Amino acid sequence: MRFKVLTAVGALAVAGAVVAAQERPRREGRPDRAALQAELGLSAEQAAQLKKLRNEGRKQAIRQHADLRIARLELAELMEAPTVDERAVAAKVKVISDLQGAALKARTDERLAMRRLLSPEQREKMKELRQGNRRDRGPRPERARRHLHPATGEAPPPPGPGGPGAEGDDGPAVSEQAR
């Protein structure tokens, strides 16, 4: 009986995911490719080259993202070890830094390659379209807002002297025994 219920729940979850994926609308603020091609006046060859660049860039980004996640996981493992090997940690931080730099370079190279495919008029039109899309979406939320106190709307104090637990702080008191 239990197996039948789990099977039914699993089937419903898969079916729901398939329906959601099929019904998922295009991301807001992004015109469809055919409209963009027409608006920019791209030739069929330009459109094909841009599509190829985008696809190759996406593949590379997926690989780089996976490598970066693995390196961060390995760094976490190093940091959680009973005895931390500081040289290994420093080496892993360097690997992560290099991966981030390589990803930035790849994105920049891809944008430059796309830029070379467009005429000056098409680049200007693309710039106008991007600015229009940004205006249509409204202001971009600041990343810091994620960390604001829900009741006061203020940023939390910095850790360390003057931060949580400091003298005069109205936060939770730390007993002398716990220190």
DASUL-V72069 format. One record per helix or strand of 2 or more residues. SS is the DSSP state (2 for helix, 1 for strand). FROM is the first residue (numbers start at 0). TO is the last residue. Records with the same first field share a line. If there is no record, write none. Layout:
SS: FROM-TO + FROM-TO
//
This chain:
2: 1-22 + 32-39 + 43-79 + 85-116 + 119-136 + 142-146
//
